[in-house]
């Protein structure tokens, strides 16, 4: 069963490929999506990484929460369901 993580405090120059490669050091990344502003197309500074299992998601959270990427400490936590 896969698990989705929230990844926050991303620098503007961070790419989806960078985040995917970083998290793949812990396990298989099912998907990686960085969120952009609809009107400007500029990054909002957060995204979501889906790991292939709860165990790898927990390992990634433990390893990368506070990890320095482009001079910013990442905030990694379990993604919460979207409110409608």
Buried (B, 14 or more C-beta within 10 A) or exposed (E): EBBBBBBBBBEEEBEBEBBBEBBBEBBEBBEBBBEEEEEEEEBBBBBBBBBBBEEBBBBBBEBBBEBEBEEBEBBBEEBEEEEE
